[in-house]
Amino acid sequence: MVTKGSRRTDRLSVLPEEEGQRIDRLVARRLGIPRSYARALVKEEHVKLDDAVPSPSRRVSAAQTVEVSWEGRALQPTPSPLPILYQDDDLVAVNKPQGMPVHPVAMADRQPTVVTALLAVAPLAGGPANRPGVVHRLDAPTTGVLVLASNEHAHRSLAEQFRHRTVDKTYLAVVEGTLDADEGTVEGRIGRDPHRPWRMAVSPAGRSATTHITVLRRADDRTLLAVHPHTGRTHQIRVHLAAIGHPVLGDRVYGAGEGLFFLHAWRLGITHPRTGKRLLLEAPPPEAFAPWLAPEGRTPPR
């Protein structure tokens, strides 16, 4: 039985990769609670699916809204220095370090993440309980610009911008091999790899994805690229570059996987949720990119 006490309400949007899951399993995973507790929440009508009361075995569809009233636990801050690129009352942008996940997988996860590190120094709001303020993500090995919301209004605004693709994203990537063309566009639908479900793949059954690439420098059978993803699929840049035979250098999932990983979220252009002005956020590339930059130490031209 679920006891009544100090309660919180969380609204969860069902992600595409969660399509078809039982609602009790989804609630348990997203909130980091035992499945037995999640099942009890559903049975005792503390969970709604698109404002209707479901059964614990109900399967969910992408983009549905799950509302959970529960005895929530707060995420525990894990103080860790993060380079802050920009901060005001509505948002905070950081230069994400390599290897640090964006958010905990579950509420009980104690691994340092961007979210838990920021909670020690900044307010975050909006979104599921285990990822407050998160409106987009970077893979753990990817470095660079990551923006998070500090209040509900900012979260809604930023999430809409990413959803409607009005955000400008530029990455720097060093890839294996030498590209012949100076620029090009990669188009290929991306979905879960049926043979290796921990990774993604170009697949006719996947979702549409478009990535534009521009060559900035060639050297030693490697190529430095400026990459502009026009969509935001899981692992999109890594999958598309591997699909054309030029995986990101150091990619252990889609490439040879030796040495450092060379994918950096360099610039992010958003509309400020309060002022309406365009805001360009830029993260200096890691030191490992230095040999690829201009002789004067500057990053490549815009």
C-alpha positions in Angstrom: 0.0 0.0 0.0 1.2 3.5 -0.8 1.3 5.7 2.3 0.1 9.3 2.2 2.5 12.1 3.3 4.5 14.8 1.7 4.0 14.1 -2.0 5.3 15.5 -5.3 3.9 15.3 -8.8 6.1 14.5 -11.8 5.0 14.7 -15.4 7.0 12.4 -17.7 6.8 12.5 -21.5 7.2 9.1 -23.0 10.3 8.9 -25.2 10.4 7.2 -28.6 12.7 4.4 -27.3 10.1 3.8 -24.5 7.3 3.0 -26.9 5.5 -0.2 -25.9 6.8 -0.5 -22.4 4.5 -1.3 -19.5 3.6 1.8 -17.6 4.6 0.3 -14.2 8.1 -0.5 -15.6 8.5 2.9 -17.2 7.5 4.7 -13.9 9.9 2.5 -11.9 12.8 3.2 -14.3 12.3 6.9 -14.7 11.7 7.7 -11.1 14.3 5.2 -9.8 11.9 3.4 -7.5 11.2 -0.4 -7.0 8.8 -1.8 -9.6 6.6 -3.1 -6.8 6.2 0.5 -5.6 5.5 1.7 -9.1 2.9 -1.0 -9.5 1.2 0.1 -6.3 1.2 3.7 -7.4 -0.6 2.7 -10.6 -3.1 0.3 -8.8 -4.0 3.0 -6.3 -4.6 5.5 -9.0 -1.7 7.8 -8.3 -0.6 7.5 -11.9 -2.4 8.9 -14.9 -1.7 8.4 -18.6 -2.9 11.3 -20.7 -5.3 12.2 -17.8 -6.8 8.7 -17.7 -6.2 6.0 -15.0 -4.3 3.1 -16.5 -3.8 -0.5 -15.4 -0.2 -1.5 -14.4 0.1 -3.6 -17.6 -0.9 -0.8 -19.9 1.6 -0.2 -22.8 2.6 3.4 -23.5 3.1 5.2 -26.7 5.7 7.8 -27.6 4.8 11.4 -26.6 2.1 10.4 -24.2 2.2 12.1 -20.8 2.5 10.2 -17.6 1.6 12.0 -14.3 2.8 10.5 -11.1 1.9 11.6 -7.6 4.3 10.0 -5.2 6.5 10.3 -2.1 9.4 11.6 -4.1 13.1 11.8 -3.2 15.3 14.7 -4.1 18.4 14.2 -6.2 21.5 14.5 -4.1 24.0 17.1 -5.4 27.5 15.7 -6.2 29.8 18.8 -6.1 32.1 18.7 -9.0 33.7 21.6 -10.9 32.0 22.4 -14.2 33.1 25.1 -16.6 30.1 27.5 -16.8 29.8 29.3 -20.1 26.7 31.4 -19.3 24.2 31.7 -16.5 21.2 33.9 -15.7 17.9 33.5 -13.9 16.5 31.3 -16.7 19.2 29.0 -17.9 22.7 27.8 -17.4 25.2 26.5 -20.0 28.2 24.4 -19.3 31.2 23.0 -21.2 30.5 19.3 -20.5 33.6 17.3 -19.6 34.4 14.0 -21.4 33.0 10.9 -19.7 30.4 12.7 -17.5 26.8 11.7 -18.1 24.2 14.4 -18.4 21.8 13.1 -15.8 21.3 10.1 -13.5 19.5 7.1 -14.9 17.5 6.8 -11.7 16.9 8.8 -8.6 19.1 6.4 -6.5 22.1 6.7 -8.9 25.0 8.3 -7.1 27.3 8.7 -10.1 28.3 12.4 -10.6 26.5 13.9 -13.6 26.1 17.3 -15.0 22.7 17.7 -13.3 23.9 16.6 -9.9 27.0 18.7 -10.1 24.9 21.8 -11.1 22.4 21.2 -8.3 25.2 22.1 -5.9 25.5 25.6 -7.4 22.4 26.4 -9.5 18.7 25.9 -9.6 17.3 23.5 -12.2 13.6 23.0 -13.1 11.3 21.3 -15.5 11.2 17.7 -16.8 11.3 14.3 -15.1 12.5 13.9 -11.5 15.8 12.4 -12.4 16.8 15.0 -15.0 15.5 18.5 -13.9 16.3 21.3 -16.4 17.4 18.9 -19.1 16.2 19.9 -22.6 18.9 18.1 -24.7 21.7 15.6 -24.1 25.2 14.8 -25.2 26.7 11.3 -25.1 28.9 10.7 -22.1 32.2 10.8 -24.2 31.1 14.0 -26.1 32.3 17.3 -24.7 30.9 20.8 -25.3 27.9 23.1 -24.9 25.0 21.9 -22.8 22.2 24.2 -21.8 19.8 23.5 -18.9 16.7 25.3 -17.7 16.5 27.0 -14.3 12.7 27.4 -14.3 9.6 25.8 -15.8 9.0 28.6 -18.3 12.5 28.3 -19.6 12.3 24.5 -19.8 9.1 24.7 -21.9 10.6 27.3 -24.2 13.9 25.5 -24.8 12.3 22.1 -25.2 10.0 23.6 -27.9 13.0 25.0 -29.7 14.8 21.7 -29.8 11.5 19.9 -30.8 10.9 22.3 -33.7 14.5 22.4 -34.7 15.0 26.2 -34.4 18.3 25.6 -32.5 21.6 26.0 -34.4 24.1 23.2 -33.5 27.7 23.0 -34.7 30.1 20.2 -33.6 33.7 19.6 -34.3 34.7 16.1 -35.1 38.0 14.4 -36.1 37.1 11.3 -38.1 39.0 8.4 -39.5 40.2 8.6 -43.1 40.2 11.5 -45.6 37.0 12.8 -47.1 37.3 13.8 -50.8 34.4 16.3 -51.0 34.8 19.6 -49.1 31.2 19.4 -47.9 28.1 17.2 -48.1 24.9 16.1 -46.5 24.3 12.7 -44.9 20.7 11.5 -44.9 19.7 8.2 -43.4 16.9 7.1 -41.1 18.2 6.1 -37.6 16.7 3.4 -35.4 17.7 0.8 -32.9 20.2 -1.8 -34.3 18.2 -5.1 -34.2 21.3 -7.2 -33.8 23.0 -5.0 -31.2 20.3 -3.2 -29.2 22.8 -1.1 -27.2 23.6 0.9 -30.3 21.8 2.7 -33.2 22.0 2.1 -36.9 20.9 3.5 -40.3 17.7 1.6 -40.9 14.6 2.0 -43.2 12.5 1.5 -40.1 14.2 4.3 -38.2 13.3 8.0 -37.9 14.5 10.6 -40.5 17.8 12.2 -39.8 19.9 14.8 -41.7 23.5 15.8 -41.0 25.5 18.4 -42.9 29.3 18.2 -42.8 32.1 20.6 -43.9 35.8 19.7 -44.1 38.0 22.1 -42.1 41.3 20.3 -42.3 42.9 17.0 -43.6 46.1 15.5 -42.2 47.6 12.0 -41.5 44.6 10.1 -43.0 42.3 12.0 -40.6 39.8 14.8 -41.2 38.6 17.6 -39.0 34.9 18.4 -39.7 32.4 21.0 -38.8 29.1 19.0 -38.3 25.6 20.5 -38.3 22.9 18.0 -37.3 19.5 19.2 -38.5 17.7 16.6 -36.5 18.4 15.3 -33.0 18.4 11.5 -33.1 20.2 9.4 -30.6 23.9 9.1 -31.6 23.0 10.8 -34.9 26.4 12.2 -35.7 28.3 9.1 -34.7 25.9 6.8 -36.7 25.9 9.0 -39.9 29.7 9.4 -39.9 30.3 5.7 -39.4 27.7 5.0 -42.2 29.8 6.9 -44.7 32.9 5.1 -43.7 34.4 7.9 -41.5 33.6 7.1 -37.8 34.6 9.6 -35.1 38.2 9.0 -34.0 38.2 7.1 -30.7 34.5 5.9 -31.0 34.4 2.5 -29.3 30.8 1.8 -30.4 30.8 2.8 -34.1 34.5 2.8 -35.0 37.9 1.3 -34.1 37.7 2.8 -30.7 41.4 3.5 -30.0 42.6 6.6 -28.0 40.7 9.7 -27.2 37.2 10.5 -28.5 37.0 13.5 -30.8 33.5 14.9 -30.9 32.8 18.3 -29.4 29.6 20.3 -29.2 31.2 23.6 -30.2 28.4 26.1 -30.7 24.8 26.3 -29.8 22.4 29.0 -31.0 19.1 29.4 -29.1 16.4 32.0 -28.5 16.5 33.3 -25.0 13.3 32.1 -23.3 12.7 35.5 -21.6 14.2 38.2 -23.8 13.5 36.6 -27.2 17.0 37.5 -28.3 19.3 35.1 -30.1 22.0 33.7 -27.8 25.2 32.0 -29.2 26.9 29.8 -26.7 30.4 28.6 -27.5 32.6 26.0 -25.7 36.4 26.0 -26.2 37.4 22.6 -27.6 39.4 20.2 -25.4 43.2 20.5 -25.5 43.3 17.3 -27.6 41.9 19.3 -30.5 44.8 21.8 -30.4 46.9 20.2 -33.2 43.9 20.5 -35.5 43.2 24.2 -34.9 44.6 27.2 -36.8 48.4 27.8 -36.2 47.5 30.9 -34.2 45.5 28.8 -31.8 42.1 30.0 -33.1 39.2 27.7 -33.7 38.1 27.3 -37.4 36.0 30.1 -38.9 32.3 30.3 -38.4 
